Amino acid sequence: MSRESEGVTSVSDGEVTVDKTFAADEFPVPAIKFVIRSTRDEATRIRVIDRIPKSFPMESVGFHPDFESDNWTAYKDHRVEYERTLDPGEELVTVYGIRITDGHDQTDFLEEPTLERIPVDGGIDPDDIDDILGEDRSQIVRDVLAGNRDPPRDESDADDADPEDEGEVVLDAPADPDSEAEAADAAETDATAADTADAAGDEPSDGDLAAAFAGGDDGETDSEAAEAQAADDGDESVSTPSPDDDVLGDDGEADDESAESTGPRAVATDTAPAVTAHLEQPDVDVEAEAADADAETDADTGATGSAPAPDADGLVGALAAEIRSGAADEDDLEVIREAVDAETRRSTDVRIRRLQSQMEDIAAYSDALAEFIDEEGTGSDLVSEFRAEMTAFREDLDALDSMVDGAVESVDDATSRLDAAEETIAAVDDRSDRVATRVADAESRLDDHDGRLEGLASDLDTAEDTLDDYHGWLESHNEQFETVEGRLDDHDERLETASRNIDAGFDRLDSVEETLAKREEELVTVRERLDDIAGRLDETVDRLEGAESSAAEATEQASTLHDEVGDIREDIADLDGDIVETREALDDRLAEIQSRVEDAAADEEIEALRDDIRELDDTVAELETFRERLAGAFGTGMGGGPAAGDDGDTDEAE
């Protein structure tokens, strides 16, 4: 189970989680950082295996001593392993440094690691021992990457190196031709005074020269070396080497075998560069090795005494120079190899070849260190730069202190302003609460108004239906009104005719009365003419009786017409009562609607309701106008009272 997010590669087995990231700036050099967490309730031992790109040199991989470098192991097949026992619930951080060069990118190192559970007492697989890169193989790189080692020193400082730095491989530069003889004498002096604790397998011997001639076959595998040593099983002085012979830099075993070694002998300075290394050696017969060393020393001494040193040095130097330049014939080199191999043990040859391979590795380390020093500078340069940066940093701190003082004053002012602002905000919050309460009340009232408006809308619908019914009823009665109006017009004409007749009769009566008055005035004078006038008076009486009968007939016709008008007035009164009741009901409804509308908030629906109310008012006004027209048409007795008055007038007329 794994996940990747924001450059983090994680792998987990449920109880142990490993987070892998690339740390570019946390350490002196770029590093791969691992954060390991355990959620188990008991101790567990884990192994984290991380693959290194095939094109990336393993010499550019190192481990930081402050981040559990002892638990890391590097292998030749481009992988590193971290093995450790985790306590219950423990979380730790460990890293390994990488020296990234052109052609490589950090993403090449962010592949998913492998997490394994192993028994608590488990260790390194014996089959992997041959692939382990020894401690001395990359110790220089590790120390420089961790910041715990100075850059490489030149040849003049090499002699001052601490002989107790176990696991360190020192590569001497090729000897200068002018100083080769002096170096040879110094080497012989050092050889005689060397400590007997040096390893026997570390002695430079005639095999060095043979290896130089052979060209230091770096391509020979460890299995071929094992076969070469197996071919020497008949030699009782050397036992079969163990598989751990390929493990480099095992300082503990080197210390244990130091008591079995003899002092190194000097080698001609015109040969390949000398290599001093602490290597794990197979079991060696101390007496046999000591005898061989004595024999070789005597042989060298005899050779030195029998031949002039300059001639030997010149011959060896010429051979070495020709071999280095590649001008030597291959057949001649083969003859020299056979001659030298006859006196050299196969196991020694194998060890020499291994040392030469290590020399090449160390040369690569030296190049990497030189490149590192060229880019980063020496320790003194770094210290100078650091001191300059510290001085600038102190100046920045002083400026920052003054800025902080000003900032503190600004903060104090801002604090006082903030307090005032908080008080203002508190007051605003109170007002906001009150406003929120009022808004809530308004919303509740609006909800109530919405309900009331809905009821009002339903009431208006009902009122509209009722008005429609009244409109239909009025339309149905319009015909009756028209018929009544026609009858009223007829009666009006008849009444006018009767009125004219009555007026004519009254006029005639007036004229008669005037005539009678005159006659009464003249009665005294015309008494004598009374007899004559008596006849005429009778005639006049007859005429008066006829007029009275005509008046009676007109009165009867007026009574009949009055009865008909009374019936019409009763119908109109009933209709007027219905109209009045309808108007009163509409007025009540309109008043109720008006009061409800005044309580509601003003909006578009209320405006629509007001428009409806205006239309209702117009309708009522039209009804009132129609009623007034009816009242004007039939007199002031529309309510029943005026009709009674008319009856009284009629009685008086009668």
Secondary structure, DSSP 8 states (H G I E B T S, - for coil): -EEEETTEEEEE-SSEEEEEEEESSSSSS-EEEEEEEE--SS-EEEEEEEE--TTS-GGGEEE-GGGTGGGEEEETTTEEEEEEEE-TT-EEEEEEEE---TT--GGGG-S--EEEEE-TT----GGGGGGB--TTTSHHHHHHHHT-S-----HHHHTTS-TT-TT--EE-----GGGHHHHHHHHHHHHHH--TTS-GGG---HHHHHHHHHT--TT--HHHHHHHHHTTTT-TTB----GGGG----HHHHHHHGGG--------TTSS--EE-------B-HHHHHHHHHHHHHHHHHHHHHS-HHHHHHHHHHHHHHHHHT-S-HHHHHHHHHHHHHTS-HHHHHHHHHHHHHHHHHHHHHHHHHHHHHHH--HHHHHHHHHHHHHHHHHHHHHHHHHHHHHHHHHHHHHHHHHHHHHHHHHHHHHHHHHHHHHHHHHHHHHHHHHHHHHHHHHHHHHHHHHHHHHHHHHHHHHHHHHHHHHHHHHHHHHHHHHHHHHHHHHHHHHHHHHHHHHHHHHTTTGGGHHHHHHHHHHHHHHHHHHHHHHHHHHHHHHHHHHHHHHHHHHHHHHHHHHHHHHHHHHHHHHHHHHHHHHS---HHHHHHHHHHHHHHHHHHHHHHHHHHHHHHH-S-TTSHHHHHHHHHHHHH-
